[in-house]
Amino acid sequence: MDNLDAARMQMAFTLIFHIVFACIGMVMPFFMVLSHYKWLKTRKPVFLKLTKSWQKGVAIFFVTGAVSGTALSFELGLLWPEFMKHAGPIIGMPFSLEGAAFFVEALALGFYLYGWNKLPEKFHLLTGIIVGLSGVASGILVVSANSWMNAPSGFDYVNGEFLNIDPLKAFLNPAWFTQALHMTLAAFVATSFAVAGIHAWQIYKNRNVALHLEAFKIAIVFGAVAALLQPLSGDLSAKDIAQRQPVKLAAMEAHYETEKGAPLYIGGIVDEEAQTVSYKLEIPKALSFLSFGDFNAEVKGLNDFPKEDHPPVAITHYAFQVMVGLGTLLMFSGLLYFISLKKKKWQASKKYWLFFACLAPVGFLALEAGWIVTEVGRQPWIIHNVMRTKDAVTPMPGMIYSFYLYVILYAVLSVAVTWLMIRQIKVLNNSEN
């Protein structure tokens, strides 16, 4: 494995892990706050138990997210020094603001965790709300930096030099809104269905049903609403990509030839050498309509672009198919939940709870697939149409050992978090007695 491949593997591995911690850290505070609010309104002990249990989960994921995020920030400079040399002055603002949001979140979390019976009740609840809002703000600010890599702006690129830098324009780049919206909704979908699935499993196993039922209802409402909104944000993102990154769109759909009235492919096996897609289901003219709002619009194929500018087509296509397929499943599952509010007998069936329990990992699988589409689909560029990834990597040898070190670090974090969360669930179930 050469330096470039090792650096790419390390970045991919750490992002795959960190995105899980980050999304849970963004979304779980809202579950905690809603449960807290219900405790204040009803004074039912079940909501107090649930709130205090969830606050421990928030604390655990805040700490692990901080550790994995700090490691990731060091990676940017260590693995991609040429990128940071030029990009640092341009996208430094969202990273600085993200740091400020992180400190606000840390302060508010401290007040929340240790404010029970010490702070006024409404102020205590407000600190929890601040934890949630600052977490979402952190996520949006980081996505702004990533979206700039897909839609670079706020500078003039002249003879290899980055001139006339405008950090605000870079921050509010053309891809910022659509990518931030899509990512925020994805975080709510993934985390909500994961939490709801865990509690659905406890209900299925008949453990502390009263508490887990309330937890399930709080989590699934967030997830179902976000899942129903996600296709709308996905449509905005697809139209944006069609305009700015047509080669990425072509890779996502594995379209090699430019054509008007382009069909949408569902499934299919990509042969990159033969430039064909076998065993696919075609929906006539659907890609043209979804990309440009016109059934007869022209969609550029991969062969319209230089071979050296093609992203890995098979990986991008398969990841996109997985993301859309799982996202569609979660959308219909959210709709199923709302229908079940009218058809109460559904919730009396154990199959209902087993179904939602099985959905626990699905949102995160869709989320990971989406990030693969975003990052792999931008290749071979680290800054789209400005700097290639191979030109940004560190010249220092031995990156493979750094990769192994990070694998060990994240494996330890994952084992620790899993053990802590299993322990918390057992404590919660034992509190029934």
Stockholm file with secondary structure:
# STOCKHOLM 1.0

chainA/1-433         MDNLDAARMQMAFTLIFHIVFACIGMVMPFFMVLSHYKWLKTRKPVFLKLTKSWQKGVAIFFVTGAVSGTALSFELGLLWPEFMKHAGPIIGMPFSLEGAAFFVEALALGFYLYGWNKLPEKFHLLTGIIVGLSGVASGILVVSANSWMNAPSGFDYVNGEFLNIDPLKAFLNPAWFTQALHMTLAAFVATSFAVAGIHAWQIYKNRNVALHLEAFKIAIVFGAVAALLQPLSGDLSAKDIAQRQPVKLAAMEAHYETEKGAPLYIGGIVDEEAQTVSYKLEIPKALSFLSFGDFNAEVKGLNDFPKEDHPPVAITHYAFQVMVGLGTLLMFSGLLYFISLKKKKWQASKKYWLFFACLAPVGFLALEAGWIVTEVGRQPWIIHNVMRTKDAVTPMPGMIYSFYLYVILYAVLSVAVTWLMIRQIKVLNNSEN
#=GR chainA/1-433 SS CCHHHHHHHHHHHHHHHHHHHHHHHHHHHHHHHHHHHHHHHHCCHHHHHHHHHHHHHHHHHHHHHHHHHHHHHHHHHHHCHHHHHHHHHHHHHHHHHHHHHHHHHHHHHHHHHHCTTTSCHHHHHHHHHHHHHHHHHHHHHHHHHHHHHHSCCSSEEETTEEESCCHHHHHTCTTHHHHHHHHHHHHHHHHHHHHHHHHHHHHHTTSSHHHHHHHHHHHHHHHHHHHHHHHHHHHHHHHHHHHHCHHHHHHHHTCCSCEESCCEEEEEEEETTTTEEEEEEEETTHHHHHHHSCTTCEECCGGGSCGGGCCCHHHHHHHHHHHHHHHHHHHHHHHHHHHHTTCGGGGGSHHHHHHHHHTTTHHHHHHHHHHHHHHHTTTTEEETTTEEHHHHSCCCSCHHHHHHHHHHHHHHHHHHHHHHHHHHHHHHHHTTC
#=GC SS_cons         CCHHHHHHHHHHHHHHHHHHHHHHHHHHHHHHHHHHHHHHHHCCHHHHHHHHHHHHHHHHHHHHHHHHHHHHHHHHHHHCHHHHHHHHHHHHHHHHHHHHHHHHHHHHHHHHHHCTTTSCHHHHHHHHHHHHHHHHHHHHHHHHHHHHHHSCCSSEEETTEEESCCHHHHHTCTTHHHHHHHHHHHHHHHHHHHHHHHHHHHHHTTSSHHHHHHHHHHHHHHHHHHHHHHHHHHHHHHHHHHHHCHHHHHHHHTCCSCEESCCEEEEEEEETTTTEEEEEEEETTHHHHHHHSCTTCEECCGGGSCGGGCCCHHHHHHHHHHHHHHHHHHHHHHHHHHHHTTCGGGGGSHHHHHHHHHTTTHHHHHHHHHHHHHHHTTTTEEETTTEEHHHHSCCCSCHHHHHHHHHHHHHHHHHHHHHHHHHHHHHHHHTTC
//
